[in-house]
Amino acid sequence: MLHRQHSLAIWLLLASVCAAETRSSESSRPRGVGPEFAKYYKHATEFACISNPSLRIPVARVNDDYCDCPDGSDEPGTSACSYVSPLSPETPSIPLIDHTLNLTASLPGFYCKNKGHQPSYVPFLAVNDGKCDYDGCCDGSDEWQAVGGTKCPDKCKDIGKEWRRKDEIRKKALTAANKRKKQLLSQAAQLREEVSKKIVPLEAEIKERQSKLERLEAELEAVEKQEKLRIVKAPGKASSASVLAGLAKDRVEELRESLIDVREQRNSQKERVKELETILTAIKEDHNPNFNDQGLKRQLETWDNYVTREKSDWNEAEDRDLDEIIKPDSADLGINWAEWESSEQDQGKNEIDTLYSFSAYLPDSFRLWTVEKMAALRTLLVNNGILAPDNTSDQAQPESPVLTNARNAVSTARADLTSSQNSLSESQNDLGKDYGTDDIFRALKGRCSSIDVGEYTYEHCFMDRTKQKAKRGGGDTTMGNFVRLDKEWVDEEVDVEGKGLGTGERIVMKYENGQGCWNGPSRSTKVILGCSSEEEIWKVSETEKCVYEIHQGTVVACDVLGGGSGKDRKEEL
């Protein structure tokens, strides 16, 4: 028990000593000196100018309302050195201005303790200027001379209480912004991953659809070749027999031309064989039989066998027959195709009509059955492209269902391939697009904010467009389409609610190529982003004709996830 009382007494003694040292330190500092500069004012008899320590003055000249030091450090509590410059007049301590001296002010301003709130500095010009500067000096210590009877009572208790209340709100907003920004970054990463996962399946799908298209195109080509050979009656032109005659004529002409080509090739080969036989005969006659070349002897024996072998060749009669065959057909020679190619009007009723007429001679009971069967047969022949539909209009020959289906299959396959190629291109372009740091704007793409200004409602949709809507009817006016992200230095005020761009480099979204103005350029919009826990538009202005500027609050502009100090993050928010 005695040991515990002894320890408590020692602790109280140390606390009182520390408190006394603190009060002594504060009381020893001249007026207007902050704690970080107190070390320069500890000497009891003289003071060395902070930026020029070789210049020393008596302590009595500190805060005497006369500027002795080139850097103004001898007047921390007055406004005497508020305009320190190389043009300052000569002083007793510095007979002549030495331009090699450091003439930059070494103190940030007049220090206000602001007990109950936060200490701060105010400009030296504000010291004893007859105005209470409660924004920076809530304790009123800057008006210590009470110039003109000015009295500034200490309001730090109330101001500090209000500041702490707002600071609590800022902290909550900071926490909300931090949480929401993390959510947006997570969403952006997930959206990018979803786009990335589409690439490989789309590439495989394109390869498969390309192969399918090639196969269907080959099938279509084969069907088209078959279509040219089918027996069809042209509507209102000729009977099936005349159409068959036309096809047969075309086929005969093809065979005739092929026969002529084969005959020419035969004659050419005959001349070549004759030339080779002449060469070999000369070798047989001119070779030296005494030369012992067994290989040559064997080949000559083979030549002898070839010469003695019975030859089968075309005779002149066969050639004359061939000449007659390859002559073109006419009314006097070969087939008179004109008789078979006459129109249906010249021939009378076609074969199918003849069958229908024949049924009129049958008994009634059998005729009905015959008509039904022939009608079914005709339908079958039309559907398979052997007969044309029964119409008399002068139209082009209809395609068969097989050919139509083949064309439709190719068309569908080509459209599917194009769709897959477009999807792949869109995904690849999307992955290469600038969505800001960590792709965070990907999570905001398409989200819109709006604000009413006068007779219009202005809307901004991230990464999409900006537009203007009239409240009293009328269509929307596009003020620009998104083109790129940029950065820009701004210096704007922030209101009491924390809404505003502030000072520093900010993200800018450029929107161009909007609806054209009357006798003016196409509309464009510059959206400057400021820190906010929610997406909201603060301000819309038309900086010049058809050129707009929007100040947009968003959590994207908040540096709440970095490693900066808590104070910096609170001030930004």
C-alpha positions, 0 to 999 in steps of 0.5 A: 500500500505504501509502495503504491502511494509512493508511485502515485506521488512520483507520477503526479510530480512528473506530470506537474513538471511537464505541465510547467515546462509546457506553460513555460515554453508557450509563455517564452515564445513571442506572440505569433510564433508557432511551436515548430519555430520556437527553437529560433526564439530561445536566446535570452538576449539576442535573436538571429534572423532565421534565413540569415543567422549571421544577422543578429539583433537584440531580443527587444527588437522582436515584435517592435513593429519594425522590420529588421530581418530581411526574411521578416522573422523578427516580426512574427506578431505584427504586420511590419514585415508583411511586404518583405522584398529587396526594395525594403528600406535600409534598417539600422541593423543592415546599413545597405541592402545586400542582394545576396541575402535570403529575402524570402519570408521564413514564417508562414504567417501569424500563429493563432493557438485557437484553444478548443479548435485547431491552431492555424496561421493567418497572413501577416496583413490580417494582424491588427487590421481592425477585422475579426478573422474568425475563419483562421483565428477564432480566438481573436488573437490577431487583433491584440492591439484592438485597433480602432476599438476592435474587440474580437472575443474568443469563439473557438469553443463554438466554432470548434464544436461546429467544425467537429460536427461537420468533421464527423459528417465528412468522416462518414461520407469518407467511409461511404465513399471508400466503401462505394469506390471499392464496390465500383472497382470490384464491379469493373474488374468483374465486367472486364473479366466477363468481356475477356471470357467471351473472346476464346468462345467467340473465336471458336464459334467464328471458326466453326461458322466459317467451316459451316458456311464453306460447306453450305456454299459448296452444297449450294453450288452443287444444287445450282448445277443440278438445277440447270439440268432439271426438266422444267416447263417455262410458264406459258412458253413451251411444252415439256417436250420442247423444253426437253428438246432444248436441253438435249440440243445444248447437250449435243452441242457440248458433245460435238465441241468435245468431239472436235477437241478430242479429234484435234488432240488425236491428230496432234498425237499421231504427228508426234508418234510419227516423228518419234518413229522416224527418230527411232528408225534412224537410230536403228539404221545408224548404230554400230552393231560391233559396239557392245552395249547390252542396254541399247541392244535390248531397246532395239529388239523392243523397237523391232517387236513394235515395228512388226506388231499389227497396227490399228489405226483410223482409216479414211472411211472412219474419218469421213464418218467423223466429219459428218458427225461433227457437222452442225444439225439443220433441217437437212442434216441431223436433227431438226431442232426447230420442230421440237422447240416450237411454242405451246400455241403451235403444238396445241395442248401439252402432254399433261393437258392431253391426259386431262382430256383423255379422262373425259372419255372414262366412266364417271366413277373411274374419272373422278379417281383418275383426276384426283391421282393426276392432280396429286401427280402434278403437284408432286412434279411441280414441288420437285421442279419437274413441272412449272406451276400452273400460271399464264403470267410471263414470269421468271422460272421459279426456283425449286424448293431444294435450291431455295432452301440451300440459298436460305441456309447459306444466307443464314450461315453468312449472317451468323458468321458476321454477327459473331465477327462483330461481337468479337470485334466489339469485345476486343475494342472494349478491352482496349478502350480507356476506362480510367484507372483500374477500369473503374468507369466500366462500372459507371458506363451508362449511368446517368445524372441530371439537374434542372437549370431554368427551362431545361433538364441537363443529363450526363450519362457516363461514357455515353453522351450528354443531352438537354431536355426542354421542360415544356415539351420538344425533343432532346438535344444531344450535347455531345457523345463520349470520345475520351478521358483527359485531365485538367488543372482547376481552381474552384471553390467548394461550398459549405456542403463540400460540393465543388471541384476544389483546387488541383488536377481533375479528371475530365470527360470529353463529349463531342459531335453533338447536335449542330447549333443554328449557324454554329458548330456541333455541340460539345461538353466538357465534364469535370469530375469532383469528389462526392460520395454519390453521382450528382451534377453540381453545375452546368454552364455554357462557356461559349456558343454551343460549348458546355461545361458540367461539374459532376460529383462522383466517388471516382474522383475521390482519392480515398483508397490511396496512402495519403494522410487522413487529413488530405482525404477529408479535405478532398471529400 
